[in-house]
Amino acid sequence: MAGLDVLLSPTPLILLGLAGAALVAWARRARGLAAALALLALFPFWTIVQAVTWPVLLIAAVPALWIVRYRWTKSSSTVTRWGARSRRKSGVASTADVFRFAGSAAMLRRAGTVRPSLAGASKRKLLALPVPEVAVRLCRSGAQWVWSSVEDVVITVGGPRTGKSGWLAGQIIDAPGAVLVTSTRLDLRELCTPHRERKGPVFTFNPAGLGGVASSITFDPLTGCEDPVAAAERAADLLSAVSSRGNGGDREYWELQGRRVLEALLHAAALGHRSMREVLDWTANPESGQKEVTGLLRRSPEPAFRVSFEQFVGTNDRTRTSITSTIMPTLGWLTSAPAREAAGLGPEGARPLDVDELLAMHGTVFLLGGEESHAAPLVTALTGYVAREARRIAATQPGGRLDPGLRLALDEAALICPVPLEAWTSDMGGRGVSILIVVQSRAQLLARYGEHGAATIINNAGAIMVFGGTRDREDLQFWSTLTGERDEPAETLDPRGRTVAHTTRKTAVLAPAQIANLPAGKVLVVRRGIAPVVGRAQMAWRRRDLRWSRFSNRRPRAAARLVGLAEQLPFATGLASRLVPGWPGPVFTRPALARLPGDALVVDGQVVDVPGSAALLDLPGSDIESHERRSDDEPRHDSR
């Protein structure tokens, strides 16, 4: 009866009045008044709760919660909340947004998905797992890093010398598994090699002959072309390096005809154990090789190749000349000595790359090329071969993924390595192949892949990083549109300059001019799932591990003292490993070929036998160089 008396009293009306007044005050932005009214409403609410029994409360709470849920989840409420959130955060992601969707904890929660071997790992093990094992570091926003999952494609856009390669070098070093890197310069190779050597072998494929660096591996474009499907894929890769897609018209027609003939010639040469020199001869003079090629193609399980070649030989001279002109640029590398050696046609013979061993040993391959050279077809063909072999191997692994995955770091992808990214970006991520694409502008993608191909690549990207330096108006407007709009306060002034009204107006979150003039190191990140982020990209040379390596090379005695001290103090090694990834660095941890008795210290590539790390300081002489000069006459243990 007491509960019924309370419900029939003015108390519920007072509660409703105070709650309604609080809502009205909140809607009119009177936050303080709304909070005060809400506090007053707690008194009649608590009176009612104490007076009625719990079944009555449950009967009243169920419909109330259903109404709240309905109003919260309907479309109009969702859009209203999004708009209010965007206005409150100036159209960019807040710290909470970054933490929830792009922070370290968010990446570690998906570790079991992107790395099947971690599916059963405990929370303690996941918390101790370095985030680069399952994610790509994008930038720093405030006090936290912004990450992208390793299964997402990352596109980096920026003008020359804006920091793209410096950021990419860090991702190459952090990759937990094998890495394939394309570049037009030697800086990435020189910067990353000492650190990648600690994880696995490092190979160089240099068909352009950059810097006089010899290729440590070779790749014959005929590799695997006994398979008709592989021959068709190889022909497409070779031709894509010297053509642009999406142009339509006669050019696209001749490229299609050239691909049909080239794949037939590659298939015939592979079946007959011939070389690319014979492919060049057959292309230049098909009539002289007609009998040989036809005989080889009779061995093929696919009769369409023989039909394509016979049509090529039997067509009129004008058509044949057009097809030959389409194919010949893909074989121009045969006139370059470094390219021939890289293809296994040099005096040193072939040193083929084994993709299975590359993935198992977490190796690194640097592919060096140049737009103006003839090496682009070879670089593109090798990239396609490695990626497709990795996809084939992934199909046999648990979960259909490579673990750890293969990272494709495609610097200047549109210039020297125009692989079919419009197809790979939608398929490779789920197979454990992480793709990082670096281009100078969106216009480069349009020129190489066409409008539809470039749109597909951008749509498939999980994150886009835009550095400053872009000057193309359409590109800048495109990126500005992706950032969205925000409400900007505006004042209305009378003729005397006095404010008569306060309003808001719609404006871009980042105007095109702001994107074009981003400061050095600053980057705009448009990532899936959150609003745009403006942060600072980490350059590789500013990383702690690279700074420590430079210090170790310049001051080996001081570095040896610190390493020895860390080994003697409890917990110091673990702390140093957390602060400096890869501690104690490549100078001290390159494995020696021979196992030495007792303790050993590796200094600048030499294994120095000492009773302890700190004993290096007791060597006679005042510097490391004197010790190295004395040991020149003694047998050395090569750390490589």
N, C-alpha and C positions, 0 to 999 in steps of 0.2 A: 504493500500500500504506500510505503514511503517513496518508492520509485515512481508510482503512478502520480503521486502528489507533485513530485518534482517536474515530471513531464507536462502536467497540467498547469504548472505555475508559469510566470513570465520568463523563467530562466532560459528555455530554448529560444524564445524570441530575442532575448538579449544576445545569446550566442550568435544567432543568425545575423542580427544587426551589426555586431562588432566584426564578424567575418566578412560580411558584405562590404562594410566600410573599409576594411583593410585591403580587400581586392581592388576597390575603386581607387584608393590612395596609391596602391602599387602601380595600377595602370596609368595614373597621371604622374608617375615618377616621383611621388612623395614618399621616398623610401623610409625616412625616419618615422613619419606619421603612420605608415603601414605597419612597421615593426611594433610601434607602441600599441596600436589597436589589436594586433595579433597577440601580444602579451596579455592584454586585458581579456581577450576572448578565452584564454586558458582557464580563467577562474570559473565561469559558468560551465565550461566543458568538463572540468574536473569534478564539479558538483554533480553533473549528470552521470558521469562514469561511476562515482561512488554510490549513487542512489540506486541504479538499475543493476540487475543481475547479468552475468556473462552471456546467457543465451539471448537475451534481448540485445546486448551489444553486438553479438555475432550476426543476428538477423539484420540489424541496421548497418553493420560494416560491409557485408557481402555486396548488396546493391550499390553502396557508396563506392567501394573499390572498383566495381564493374564500370560505373559511370566515369570514374577518374581514368581508368585504363582506356575506355573508349575515346574519351576526349584527348588523351595524350597521344594515341596512336593514329588517329585519323589524319588524312593528308593535309588538311588545312593547318592543324596544330603543328605537324612536322615542319611544314614550310615556314610557318611563323617562327618556330624556334630557330630554324636555320638562319632566317633573316636577322633575328635578334642577336644570335651568336656572331654572325658576320659583322654586324654593326658594332658590337661590343669589342671585337678583336681586330677591327680595322681591316677585315678581309683576309688576314693571314692566320696561320696555325698558332695556337697558344702553346705554352709549355705543357699543359695537360694533354693537348691533342698529340703533340710529338711523343710524349711518354706513353700514351695509350696505344698508338698505332705505328710509330716509327722509332721507338726507343729501344734500348738494349733488352729490356724485359719482354717487350713484344716480339722481338726476333727470337729470343731463347725459347719462348712458348711454342714456336713452330719448329724447333730444332728436330724433333722426331719425324716431322713430315719431310723436310728438305734433306735430312741425313738419316736414312732408315736405321743405321747402326746405333743411333741415339734414341730410338723409339722407346726402349725400356729403361732409359737412364733415370736415376733419381733426381729429385729437385736440387739436392746438394751438388751433384755432379754437373747439372746444367748451369747452376749459378757460378761454378768455377770454370765453366767453358768460355774461352775467349770468343767474344761476339763475332770477330771476322771469320770464324769457322762456319758460320751459318748466314752471314749477311755481308753486304758491301757498305763501307763507310761513305756517306755522301758529304756531309758538312757538319759543322758545329753551330748550333743555335742556342745562344745563352750558355747554360752550364751543361748541356747534354748534347750527345751526338745524334744525328739523324741518319737512320740506316734504311737500306732496302734489302729485301730477302735475296738470297743467291739465285733463286729461281726466277726473279724478275729481270727484265732487260733494262739496262741503264744507258741512256743516250746523253752524251756530253757535247754541248755546242758552245763554241767560242772562237773568237778571232785568233790570229797568230800571236804567240807569246803572251797569252792571258792566263796560263797555268794549267791547261788541260793535261799536258804530259806529266807535270809534277804531281797532279792528283792521281793520274793513272798509274804512275810508278808505285805509289803506296798500295794500290789494289793488287798489283802484280806481286809485291812482296808478301802481302797478307794472305794470298790465295792458299787454302789448305791442301789443294791437290795440284794436278798438272795444269800448266798454263801455256797457251799459245799466244804470242805477241806479234803484231805487225807494226812496223814503223818505217819512216823514211829517214831516220837518223840513228846514230849509234848511242845517243845519250841514255835511252831507256835500258839498253843492254849493259852499258857500263855501270849504271847506277844500281841496277837490280841483281846483276850476276852474283856478287859476293854473298848476298842474302839468300838468293834462290838456291845456290850451291849447297846450302846447309839442309835443304829439304830434298834435293834430288839432282840428277845430272842436268846440265845446261847445254843446249845445242844451238848452233847458229846456222841459218839458211840464208845465204847472202848472194842471190843470183845477180844483183845489181853491182856487186863488187865495191860496196861502200867502204871507204876507209882502208881498202886493201885487206879487209878481214876475210879469211878463207872460210868456206862453209864446212862445218864439222859433220853435216849429214847431207845426203843427196835425195832427190825425189825424181823418179822417172814418171812423166805423165802417163805412161802406158801401164803403170802399176794397177793391177786388178781389172784391166780392161778386157780380159778374157770373158768377163761377165757382161752381157749386153747392157744391163742396167747401169753398171759402173761406167761403161764406155759412153753412154748417153749423158750421164752426169758430168763426166770429165770434159766432154766436148762443150757442154753448156758453161762450165766454169771457165774454160779457156777463152771462149768467145765473149763472155760477159765482161772480161777484163779490158776488152778493146772496143766495147760498144755500150750504148746507153739504151735503157729499156723504156717502154712506154711512149716511144716516138711515133709508132704507127707508120702507115704508108709503105712505100717501097723498101725503105731501109729495114723495117721489121720483117718484110717478106724475104729479103736476101739473107738476113741473119738466120731465119728459120731454115732456108735451103742450105746455107753453109753448115749449120749444125748437123743436119741430116747426113751430109757428105763426110764431115769431120769425124763424127762418131763411127761411121762405117770404116774409115781409114784407121782410126785408133784401134778398133776391134780387130781388124785384119792384122795389123802390126803386132798386137799382143798375141794373137793366135799363132802367128808365124815366128815369134821370138825375134822380131825385128826391132829397130830403134826409131827414134823420132826423125832421124835423118832420112830414113826411107819414107816416112809420112810426108816430109817436105818434098821429096822427089816425086812421090805419087801425086801430090797436089799440084806441083808445077807442071808435070808432064803426065797426065793420067793415062794417055794412050799407050805409052811405053810400059806402064806397070799394070795395064788392064788384065792381062792373063794371070799375073802373079796374085794380084788382089782378089780377083774373082775366085781363083783356086783356094785361097785362104778363107774367104768368106763362105765357101761351101762347107767348111767344118763347123760353122756357127749354127747353134740351134734356132737362131732367129733369121729367117730368110729375107726379112725386110731390109737388112743391111746390104745384101747383095743387090737387091732391086734398086736401092738408092744409088749405089755406086754405078750400076749399069746405066741408069737414067742420067747420071752426071756425065759419063763418058759419051753417051749417045746424043746428048742435046746439042743445040747449035752453038757456034763459037761465042756468040755474044752472051748467051746465058751462062756458058761455062766460065767465061772470063769474069763475069760478075760474081759468081760463086767463089772462084779462086781468089779474087780480090778481097772477098769477105773473110776467107780463111787465113790468108797469108800473114796478116798482122799477128795472129796468135802464135805463129812459128818464127817470128822475128828474133826471138831470143837465141836462136841457133847461130846467129852471127856474132854473139858475144861470148868471149872465152869464160868469164866468171859464171855466166848463166849455163853454159855447157857443162862446166865442172859441177855446178850445183845440181844438174840433172843426171849426173853420173856418166857423162860422155867425155870427161877429161882423162888425162893420163893416170890419175890416181884411182880411177874406177868408181864403183858405186859403194856408198855407205848408207843403205836405206834406213829409214826411220821405222821402228816397230811401235805402233800405237799402243798395243797391249802393254809393252814394257814402259812406255812413257807414262801411262796412267797408273800402273802399279808402283812405279818408282817416284811418282810425284815430280816428274821432270818438267823442264821449261824449254820451249822452242822460240827463238827470236827469228822472225821472218823480216828481212830487210829488203826494201824495194824503193822505187822512185817513179813518180808519174811519168817523167820524161824518158825513162829507160824502157827496155823491152822485157823487164822482169815481172811485170804485173801478172801476165798469164800464169807463170810458174807459182807466184805467191798465192794467187787465187785458187789454183788447182790443189796445192798442198793444204791450204786451209780447208777447202771442201773435203778433201780426203780424210784429214784428221777428224773433222767434225762428224762426218758420216760413219767413220769407223767407231768413234765414241758412242754414237747413237746405237749402232749395232751391238756393241758390248753392253750398253746400258740395258738393253732388252733382256739380257741374260742375268742381270743382277736383281737382288731382292728389291721389290717395290718398283722395278723398272727404272731405277736411277743409278747413276754413278755415285759412289760414296768413298772418298770425297770426290766432288765433281771436277769437271774440266772447265777452266775459265778461258774464254776467248776475249782477249784484250785487243780490240781492233782499232788501233790508232790510224787516223787518216783512212778510214774504211772506204769511203767513196772514191778515193784516189787510186789506191794500190791493191785493194782487196774487195771488189764488189761482188761478194758472195750473195746468194739469194736470201737476203735478210728478211724480206717480206714473208717468206715461208718459215725461216728458222726462228724468228722472234715469237711465233705463235706455238712452236712445237718443242724447241730445245730445252726450255726451262724446266719442263716436267720430267726431263730425262737426266737431269743433273749437269747440264751444260749451261753455264752462266755466260751471258754475252754483254760486254761493255763496248759500246760504239762511240767513237770519238770523231766528230766532224767539225768543220769550220763554220758551217751555217746550214740552215734548213734548205737553202737554195742548192747546196751540193747534193743533198739527197734527192731533190726534185730533178736535177740535171742527170743524175745517174740512174735513178729508179723510176722516174716518171711521177706524175701527180698521184696516181692511185697507189703505186708502190711505196712512195714516201709517206703517204697518209696511213697506209697499213703499218709501216714500221713504227711511226709515232704512236698510233693507237695501241699497238701491242706493248709499248714500253711501260714498265712499272714506275719508272722515275726518269725525269728529264732535268738535267743540270745545265743552266744557261749562264755562261761567263760573260763578262762585258766584252766590248770590242766590236760587236756586230753593228754594221751600218746600213744593212738592207732594210728599207722601210717596210716591206711586206713581212719580212721575218720578224721584225720588232713588233709590228702590229699583231702578228699571230701569237707571239709569246705573251703580249699584254692581254690579249683576249683570254688566254688560258688562265691568267691570274684572277679573272672575274672582276666584279665591281664592289665598291663600298660606298657608304654614305659619308659625305664630307660636310662638316658644318659650314654654313654660309650666312652672311649678314646682308640685309637690305638697308641701304643708306638713302637718306633724303638728300636734296640738293646742297644742304649745308654740311654734309658728311656725317650726320648723326645717325646712329643705328635705330631703325624703326621696326625691324623684324629679324628674328633668328629662324632660319630654315636649314634644310639639308639639300644636297644635290648629289646625283650619282656621278662617280668618277672611277676610273680604272684603279685597281689595287696598286699596280705599278704601270706608270705611263711608258710608252715606247722610249722616250728620252732617258728615263731613269734606268731602264734595262740596258740601253746602249752605253751608259756612263757608270755602270757598276764599278766601284773601286777595285783595285787589284786585290785578288784573293777572295772577294765577295762573290757569291753565286746565288742565283735564283733556282730553287728546287720546286718543281711541280711533280708531286708524288701522288700515286693512287691512294685514295682513302682519306686524305687530309687537305686542308687549305694550303696555299703556297707558303714556302718557307724561304726566308732570306738569311743566309748564314755564311760562314767562312770555310772554304774548302781547305783541307790540310795538304800542304805541299810535302812531298816526300822528304826533302832535305830538312824539314823542320821536325820530323819525327824523332822521338827519343832514341830509337835504335840506330838510325843513321847518324845522328849527332854523336852518339857514343862510339860508333865505328870510326868516325873522323877523328875523334879525340884519341882513340886507341892507336890509330896510325900515326898521329902526330906526336903523341906522348906515350909510347909503349911502356916505359918504366912506371909512370904514374898509373896507367891503366892496369898493369900487372899488380901493383900494390893494392889497388882497390879490389881487384878480383880475388886476390889472396885474402884480403881482410874480410870480404863477404863470405868466403868459404869457411872462415874460422868462427864467425859470429853466428849464433843460432838465429834462425828465421831470416837472416840477411839475404840469403840466396833467393828465397821465395819472394821476399819483398822486392828485390831487384828485378826478378823475372816479371813481376806484375807491373813495375814502373817502366822497364825497358824490355819490349818484346824481343824474344830470342836471346836474352842474356846468356852468356857474356859477350855475344856478338861473333861475327865471322872470323875476326882475328884470332880469337881464342878457342874456337870450337870446330874449326875445319878438321875432319877426321884424317888421321895419318894412315898411310897404307899398311904400315907394320905396327903391330901391337908392341908397345915398349914396356919394359918392366918398371915398376914404380910409378911415381907421379911424372907427368909431362906437361909442358906448357907450349902452346902453339903461338908463336909470335911472328906476324907478317909472313905466314906461309912456312915457317920452320918449326920443327918440334925440338924444343930445348929441354934436355933432361935436367930436372932439378928436384931436390928433396921436397920442395913445396913451392907454391906459386910465389910466395914472397921472397924465396931464395934468389930470384932473378935480380933482386936489388943488390945482392952481395957479389955480383960478378965483378971481376977486376975491370978497371977502366971506368970512365965517367959516363958512357952512353952505350946504348944498344948497338950502335953501328960498329964500335970497336970489337964487341963480341962477335958480330956477324963477320967482320973481316978476318978475325982469328979463325973462325970456323969454316972459311972458304976452302981450306985445304983438307978439311975433314969430310967424311961421307955425310950427306944430308938426307933427311927423311922428307920427301916431298909431301906436303899436306894435301896436294891434289890427287 
